Amino acid sequence: MDLPTFTNPEVNIKALGIHEGMVIADLGAGIGAYTLPLAEKVGETGRVYAVEVQKDFLTNIKNEATNRGLKNVELLWGDIERLGGTKIKDGVCDAVVVSNVLFQAEDKQGLLREAKRILKIGGKLLLIDWSDSFNNLGPSPKMVVTKDSARALCEAEGFVIKDEVPAGAHHYGFVMFKS
């Protein structure tokens, strides 16, 4: 049996136009599916903040970053749904990644406000989330945040849509600017 093709971090990251020296935050970093490829792309002069509430995940990311010789990953144990909860300074990030996190967030507005707080003016938000509940994979149907709802939430926080990202059969994605 072939497993369905799910969203591909490497492909999604391309939409951000990453270059050396950028500062990026991965909010709800999980296993580091975005953190590690981002760290490789921003190079030694860049930095990636991996923010996660589950300490085990941070330990795993740290170990994998060490294995890959990446010294530009900063691990932060924090609350991504609370203003100031990431402990990242205001307006320092060129980009913020929120992948497969919105559907889980109890305070979706809080999450988007924190992303906006840490982004520079003109900084980019990459938002990827589940478009549906698929064969018991992903969120339960009642937890799915539709593409239109996600867009409305982001626009309510002042984000401006730049592009949609073809994020796979069961996901949607946006690149948005902080205006």
Legacy VTK file of the C-alpha trace (Angstrom):
# vtk DataFile Version 3.0
C-alpha trace
ASCII
DATASET POLYDATA
POINTS 179 float
0.000 0.000 0.000
1.315 3.436 -0.903
1.073 6.038 1.795
-0.560 9.271 0.683
1.743 12.141 -0.118
1.606 14.611 2.724
2.935 18.113 2.851
6.648 18.425 2.058
8.624 20.918 4.188
11.409 21.264 1.581
8.890 22.247 -1.115
6.950 24.570 1.202
10.118 26.359 2.341
10.932 27.308 -1.264
7.898 29.611 -1.207
9.642 31.726 1.450
12.669 32.593 -0.668
15.159 31.685 2.076
18.692 33.012 1.813
21.815 33.011 3.961
21.699 35.184 7.029
17.934 35.123 7.565
16.407 34.780 11.028
13.444 32.401 11.106
11.193 31.075 13.863
9.531 27.667 13.657
6.565 27.925 16.015
5.442 24.533 17.261
8.604 23.002 15.796
7.606 19.423 16.609
10.215 16.986 15.311
12.087 19.711 13.420
10.749 18.917 9.941
11.079 22.643 9.111
13.722 23.698 11.643
16.513 21.525 10.232
16.131 22.272 6.496
15.689 25.972 7.345
18.893 25.932 9.407
20.773 24.406 6.469
19.446 27.115 4.125
20.116 30.182 6.315
23.721 29.080 6.833
26.163 30.001 9.579
25.197 33.676 9.496
21.499 32.897 9.920
19.532 31.617 12.865
16.492 29.401 13.350
14.497 29.502 16.554
12.732 26.196 17.234
9.928 26.973 19.676
8.134 24.050 21.251
6.209 23.348 24.441
7.180 19.646 24.517
10.741 19.376 25.822
11.261 15.903 24.295
10.850 17.389 20.835
13.466 20.060 21.589
15.913 17.372 22.728
15.363 15.452 19.479
15.884 18.599 17.367
19.058 19.435 19.301
20.454 15.931 18.729
19.647 15.992 15.014
21.083 19.509 14.598
24.278 18.351 16.326
24.444 15.272 14.071
24.184 17.549 11.033
26.768 19.992 12.395
24.246 22.838 12.587
25.208 25.496 15.133
22.558 28.048 14.138
19.514 26.435 15.795
18.306 27.986 19.017
15.906 25.855 21.032
13.223 27.681 22.979
10.772 26.069 25.358
7.811 28.394 25.173
4.143 29.144 24.739
3.506 30.089 21.116
-0.091 31.151 21.850
0.801 33.930 24.300
2.208 37.353 23.441
5.863 37.186 24.483
5.551 33.439 25.106
8.306 32.517 22.629
10.850 34.749 24.439
11.983 36.063 21.026
12.521 39.831 20.780
10.038 42.017 18.884
10.562 42.323 15.138
13.678 40.193 14.733
12.445 37.457 12.389
12.542 37.599 8.602
10.092 34.695 8.503
7.920 32.603 10.794
6.736 29.074 10.032
3.494 27.758 11.537
2.983 24.264 10.127
0.285 21.853 11.293
-0.144 23.911 14.444
-3.140 26.193 13.856
-5.682 23.361 14.172
-4.219 22.438 17.594
-3.989 25.974 18.970
-6.533 26.795 21.652
-5.855 30.515 21.143
-5.476 30.854 17.382
-5.482 34.687 17.564
-2.823 34.549 20.272
-0.642 32.355 18.063
-0.953 34.739 15.104
-0.325 37.795 17.312
2.872 36.233 18.627
3.999 35.412 15.074
3.293 39.015 14.073
5.115 40.424 17.126
8.390 38.654 16.331
8.274 39.378 12.576
9.973 42.378 11.011
7.730 44.722 8.984
7.514 42.997 5.601
8.489 39.687 7.204
6.792 36.552 5.917
4.524 34.064 7.614
4.364 30.561 6.126
1.148 28.974 7.344
0.528 25.318 6.486
-2.348 23.335 7.926
-4.640 20.373 7.356
-7.443 20.935 4.862
-9.330 17.854 5.974
-9.372 14.822 8.208
-8.054 11.926 6.164
-8.516 8.231 7.063
-7.959 9.014 10.756
-4.747 10.889 9.944
-4.438 14.512 10.917
-6.958 16.319 13.082
-10.457 15.169 13.873
-13.005 16.760 11.500
-14.194 19.231 14.153
-10.614 20.485 14.718
-9.884 21.253 11.057
-9.477 24.984 10.384
-10.670 25.585 6.834
-8.496 27.467 4.383
-10.980 30.349 4.316
-11.144 30.512 8.127
-7.346 30.495 8.386
-7.068 33.258 5.828
-9.706 35.344 7.640
-7.925 34.853 10.989
-4.615 35.988 9.468
-6.130 38.970 7.689
-7.862 40.008 10.938
-4.378 40.195 12.495
-3.132 42.406 9.653
-1.359 39.820 7.509
-1.515 40.318 3.750
-1.648 37.268 1.465
1.234 37.060 -0.997
0.844 33.527 -2.374
-0.913 30.263 -1.868
1.420 27.302 -1.478
0.479 23.965 -3.083
1.014 22.144 0.203
-0.124 18.634 -0.727
-3.403 16.767 -1.102
-4.536 17.193 2.514
-3.024 20.565 3.392
-3.269 24.195 2.358
-0.638 26.859 2.657
-0.169 30.603 2.489
2.766 32.958 2.431
1.713 36.242 4.003
3.442 39.527 4.767
3.361 41.437 8.017
2.182 44.857 6.886
LINES 1 180
179 0 1 2 3 4 5 6 7 8 9 10 11 12 13 14 15 16 17 18 19 20 21 22 23 24 25 26 27 28 29 30 31 32 33 34 35 36 37 38 39 40 41 42 43 44 45 46 47 48 49 50 51 52 53 54 55 56 57 58 59 60 61 62 63 64 65 66 67 68 69 70 71 72 73 74 75 76 77 78 79 80 81 82 83 84 85 86 87 88 89 90 91 92 93 94 95 96 97 98 99 100 101 102 103 104 105 106 107 108 109 110 111 112 113 114 115 116 117 118 119 120 121 122 123 124 125 126 127 128 129 130 131 132 133 134 135 136 137 138 139 140 141 142 143 144 145 146 147 148 149 150 151 152 153 154 155 156 157 158 159 160 161 162 163 164 165 166 167 168 169 170 171 172 173 174 175 176 177 178
